[in-house]
């Protein structure tokens, strides 16, 4: 599952430049029976299979060191935020545990440092969440994204949604690029972008405004937006 997403484009380049290194470990290699059983039926009965603790313990012991942070991807974890991603980018070594089936033996929790969820939905395994985490974290490693400014200015960076972007042509099916962006007035362009970022956030993600760092100018822009007709 990992070979495609981790070895294409930006992540591929980052690895060949030595900016990060990604290794995949198969839990089945740490099983002892001939069928390589990594799961079993739940004690107390019930539907579904549960991942066994021993193969996970052995695999974690093999790959982790003093400087590792062990993270399990599961729907019961703490929500992965941009803040969390930035702090994970500063870690030396991450070990990402991807569960499968209906869950993992509760005693695995004692082997992990943190539990992380990418959102309030259940997937068939933790692999895709692990790849989401790797991709998001990699962007914050210096040198991975060519234009580091773009990482800084991204949506969420200052707690707001991104402003709208336009490129050529100037008019598409009667829809014109906002005049101000063609004006060359940098101060006005900055003001317009900030206002549109605030507008989007206000209408699409009002929950984010509470946590955003808003200055006096931002408050003025928000007042203008609210006062606009329609
Ligand atoms: C408890 C329950 C522990 C992550 C289920 C482990 C993983 C969604 C996310 C599991 C995931 C997410 C079962 C399959 C975790 C396993 C895995 N689903 N939202 N599924 O980040």
Boltz pocket constraint, residues with backbone or C-beta under 6 A from the ligand:
constraints:
  - pocket:
      binder: B
      contacts: [[A, 73], [A, 74], [A, 75], [A, 76], [A, 99], [A, 100], [A, 101], [A, 102], [A, 103], [A, 104], [A, 116], [A, 117], [A, 118], [A, 119], [A, 120], [A, 121], [A, 122], [A, 123], [A, 124], [A, 125], [A, 126], [A, 129]]
      max_distance: 6.0
